[in-house]
Amino acid sequence: MGVLGKALEMGVFDDLLFGADEVQKKMLEAQDECTLNFEGYQRTELRTECVRAILAEQPLTPDFWSRVDQVSLQFAALLLPLIRLMDKHFPASKATSMRSIYQDLHTIVAEAGYLSLGTRWSRNIFRFSLPSPGQVWDIDQENVDGTVFEASQAASIVADRAAEARWRAEQSGRRRDGARRADTDNGGQGNRLWRQPSRIAKVQIVLWPMLERFETTEQLDPETGVPDGERVTSVFKSRAVYFNGQDVGGEGLDDHYPSLPGWLRESRRARVWDQLLPLRWAVYAAGTWLLISLVAPYSPVIDDIQQVIKYGLIGVAKYVGREALLFVIEGLITIIALATAVVNIMLFSAYALRDALGRLLGFREGWLWGAAGDLVGEEVGDNAMGHPALTWESMKGIARGLAAGLFGSQ
């Protein structure tokens, strides 16, 4: 939200006239450059006259909606990596479509454009301001999430107690060693008292800028343009998230919070180091081998070690390859043996089932099954079984015999 507020300030509110065409932009820029040394209210007065002349016949600028589309598309492209990251780590965010997100951004930019035109139409001065991270809280700011400050406060209490325990342990060790020192500035009590750090609410995350309006209460001086009086009004406060930081009068540098450029440098250095880490062992091995090669001509022992490493690695590679090949061959043989055993078991079961059916029906084996022939009665082979060939007529006889046997027994 803070990124969106800053982007609106730079892309919408900083324009001299949001949505103006090229001719109008050049005219306003030329006037702004000519009145650069004028007083603020006088300069705003002259710009307001030009803006009201431009918007006299139509409420919106000529390129208002095209400018809204352009800025909305830029915001969507800016937030797209964050949206993809949320979809990856938070499945609930996938329920919101990209079309809905773009429509919301389009509405926000359009309303900001309306507000920008209103501020340019007015003779008053409007100023957007953002607090900086680490800045001490102010009456013009609003904390939107108290849980973050409470968690930071609890962590600060734990850190202060741990620091006090370490300080007391150091003091006890100094007394045991007999190395007491007196502080001449405060009567020797400087190193014997624990001073708990003073803490105060500070800005950690900025969510939205503050908008102020400056208006004159009297007429402007015609020569200097300075008003006789002015009134400052806070249209809305800035939104921020506080943390419990040390109160030293600075801007949070003592709280060990890095700046954005410093954090980017550190993160970039860490990413580069992580990418090079897998290559470190290869570099070490190559450097060791190069060192051994340089020293080998001057030392027979190093030369022997080099030869052992060289040929030993080749022998290990051959052994590993041979064992892998044998393992594959043994696996294939085992699979073939298992398949043969399964086929034999199936054949044995088929023959046993045939014999059991023949005995159960009470018919002679030869009369029931016939010879190993085809359906037209032509025998195949030497007819070693000695049974008649299986024909259509014999099959009909078998069926009539089975029916007579079954129904006759009843």
N, C-alpha and C positions, 0 to 999 in steps of 0.2 A: 504494500500500500504506500509506503514511503517512496519507493521508486516511481510509482504512478503519479504521486503528488509532485515530485520534482520534475518529471517529464511533462506534466501539464503546465507547470510554471514556465518551463523553457520553450515548449512547443506551442502554447496557446496564449498565456497571459503576457509573455514578453514581446509579442508582436505589437507593432504600432497600431494595426487594425487587422484583426483576424479575418481572413478570407478576402482581403482586398486584392484587386487585380494589379498587374505590373505597373500601369500608369499611376494608380493611386499609391502604391508602395513607394515609387520613386519620388512622388510629390511629398509624402509624409517624411521620408528619409532626408530629403533636401531641407525641409523646414526644421526637422529635428537637429540637423547639423548646423543650420544657421542660428538657431536659438540655444546653442550649447552653453553659452555663458550667461544665459538669462536665469533669473530666480525661478524656483520650481513651480510656484503657483502661476506666475506669468507665462511660463513655458507651457504648462498644462492648459491654460486658458486659450492660447493660440492654437494648440493642437485640437482642442475641443471644437473650435469654430470650423476647422477643416473637416473633422469627422462628422459633424452635424450637417455640413453642406453635402458630403458624400451620401449620407443616409437620409437625406431629405425626402426622396421619392420612394424609397424602399426600406423596409425594416432590416434587411440582411444585406451583407456585402455580396458582390457578384460571384465570388468563388467560395462562398461559405461552405456549401455542402461538399464540394470537391475537396476542400481543405480538411473537412471533418473526416471524409473517407480516407484521405492520405494519412492523417495522424492516427486514426484508428488502426489502420493496417500496420503502421510502424510500431504501435504499442503491442499489437498481437504478435508481431515478429520478435519484439523485445521479451515478451513474457512466455513465448513458446518453449524455451528450454526448461523454465520452471514448471510449466504445465506438464510437460513430459516426465519430469522428475517426480511430480506428485502422482501422476498416473502409475508410475512404476512402483512407488513405495506405499501409496495409499489407494487401494482398489476402489474405495468409495468415490473418489474424485472422477472416475471414469464415467459416472452417471451423467455428468455435465458435458454436453457436446461442445465442440469448437465453435459451431454456429451460434450457440447461446452465449458463449464467452465473448465472441466478436460483437454480437448485438449489444451486450452490456457495455463493452468498451465504446461502441459507437454512440450510445446514449450519454455516457459520461463526457465524452469529448464534445458532443453537441451542446450539452448544458454548460460546460466550461466555456464554449464559444459564445453562448448567449451572455454569460457573466462578463466575458472579456469585452464584448461590444458595449455592455452597460457601463463598465468602468471607463471606457474611452469616451462615451457620450457625456459622462459626468465631468463637472469642473473641479471636482475634488481629486486629491492624490490618493491612490491605493498602492499599498506596499505588501508584498508577500515576503515572509521571512521564515527561515528554518533554523531551529536550534541545532547545535553541533553535538555529536556524541561526546560524553564526558562533561558536558556543561551542567552546572548546578541548577536545580529546579527553579522555576520562576512562576509568578502568579499568572502569566500569560500562557502557561502550558497546562495540559490536562493529561493525567496518567490514565491510560485506558485499560491496564491490566495490573492489578495489585498483587497477583500471585507471583509474578516474576520478582517484584521488589521484596516480598516476604521470603521467598526462597533465597534470594541474595543476602537478605539480612540474617537468616539462619546460618548460611554458609560463612558469613563474616564473623559471627559469634564463635563458631567452631574454629575458624582460622586464628582469631585473636587469642582464644584459650590455648591453642597449640603453640602460638608464638610466645605467650607468657610462660608456658611450661618449659620451653627451650631456654628462655632467658633465665629462669630460676635455676635450671640445671647448670647453665654456664656459670652463674654466680656461685653456686655451691662448689663447683670444681675449682674456681679461682680461690675461694676461701680455704679449701683443703690444701691447695698448693702453696698457700701463704703469699699469693700475689695480689694483695689488695692494693687498689689505687684510690687515691682521694681526688675528688673533683674540687679544685680550688675556687671554681666559680660559685658553687652553692654549698660550701662547707663540707665537702666530702660525701654528700648524699646523692650525687647525680647518678652513680652506677648502682645504687641500692634500691631505687624505686622503679616499679613498672608503670609505664605510661601507656594506657590503652589508646589506640588510634581513634581519633574523632572521625565519625562517619556521617554522611548526609546523602540525601537522594540526588542522583545524577541521571542524566539522559543516557540511555543505552541504545534505543532504537527510535528513530523519528518516523512517524507515520503520515503526518499531514502538516502543511505549513500554516502559519498564522497570517490572517489578513487584517490589516489596519487601514483606516480611512482618516485622512488629514483634510480638514476643511477650515476655511477662514471664518472668523466671527465678525470681522470689520472689512472695510474696503481696502483694496491694495493701494500702496503708494504708487502714483503714476510714474515717478522717476526711478525708483529702485525696485518696484514690484514686490516689496516685502509687506506682508499683511500686518495690521495692527494687533491681531490676535488670532489664534487658531485653536481648534478642538480636535483631539485625537480619540478615535473610537475603535475598539477592537471588534471587528465584525464577527470573527470566530477565532478561538484559541488554537494553538498548535497541539496536535495529538502526539504523544510520545509514550514510551515505556521506560520506567525508572529502574535503577539498581542502587544498591547501598554501597556507595564509594567513600573513599577517604576525603575528608574535608581539609585540604591544605591550601585552598585558594587558587588551585590550578585548574586545568581543563581535563583532568582524569589521566594524565600521563603516569601518575604514581600508581594507578590501579592496574598496570600491566596490560592494558588493552591496546593492541597494535593498531596503527592507522591502516586505512584501506590499501594505500600503495605498499606499505611494509608487509601486510598480510599477503598481497598478491605476489610480491617477490619471494617470500618464504614458501608459499604454496607452489609456485613455479619451480623453485629450486628443489623442493621435495619431490615433485612429479618427475623432474629430469633424473634425480638420483634413483628413484624407484625404477625408471625405465632402464638405467644403466646397471642396476644391481645384478641382473642375471648374467651380464657379460663380465662381471668382476672376476668370477672364478676362472673363466677362460683366459682372461688377461694374466691372472696369477700363474696359471699353468704354463702359458706361453713364455712369460718372463722367467720362470724357473728353468724351463727347458733351454732357453737362450743362455742363461747363466751357466748351466751345466756344459753346454756346447762350447762356450768361451773358455771355461776352465779345463775341459777335458784334455786338450793337447799338452798341458803342463802338469797333469797329475794322472798317473796310471790308475789310481783308485777311482777317480771320477769317470775316467774313460770306461772302466769295467762297469760302473753303475749305469752309465748311459747305454752300454750294450745290453745289459740285463733288462733295463726298462724297455728298450726298443724291441728286442726279440721276445722278451717276455710278454709284452702286449700282443704281439703277433700270435704267439702260441696260445694265449688266453682266448683270442678271437677265434682261432681255429677250433679249439676245444669246445667253445660255446656253440659254434656253428654245427659241429659234428653231433653234439648231444641234442641240439634242437631238431636236427634231421632224424636222429634215431627216435626221438619222442614222437614225431609226427608219424613215422612208419609204424611204430608200435600201436599208436592210436588207430590207424587204418586197419591193421590186422585184427585188433580187438573188435572193431565195428563189424568187420566181415564175419568173424566167428560168431558174434551175437546174432547177426542176421541169419546165418546158416542154422543155428540152433533153433531159432523161432520158426523157420520154414519146416524143419524136421518135426518139431512138436505139432505143427498144424497138420502135416501129412499123417502123422501117427493118430491124431485125434479123428481125422476124416475116416481112416481105415477102421478104427475102433467103432465109430458111429455106424458105419455100413454093416459091420458084423453084428452089432447089437440090434439093429433094425431087422436084419434078416432072421435072427433067432426069435425076436419078439413076435413077428408075423407068422412064424411057423412054416414057412415055405423053404423049398430047397434053394440054396444059394445060386446055383446055375440057372434054375427056372425063373428066379426073380430078376437077376441082373443080366444074364446072357453073356455073350463073349465080348471081347474088346473090338467091336465092329462099329460101322456107321449105321445110319437109320435106314438104309436101303438093303441091308443084309450082307454087305461085302465085308469080309473079315480083314482085319489089319494085322500083319505080322504072321507068326507061325501058329496062331491059335493054341498057344501053350496051355491055356486054361481048360480047353476041351468043352466049352459051352457053346450052344447054338448062337448064331448072330442075332442081334436085337433088331427086329423089324416092326413095321406098323401093326402087322397082324398079331405078332407076339405081344406087343404092348396092349392091344385090345383084349387079348386073352388074359393077360396079367390083370387088367382092370376088372374083367368079369369074374375072374377067380377071387380077387380080393373082395369084391362086393358079395359074392356067394358065401365066402368064408365068414365075413363080418355079420351079414344078416342071417345066415344059416345058424350061426352060434347062438343068436338071440332066440 
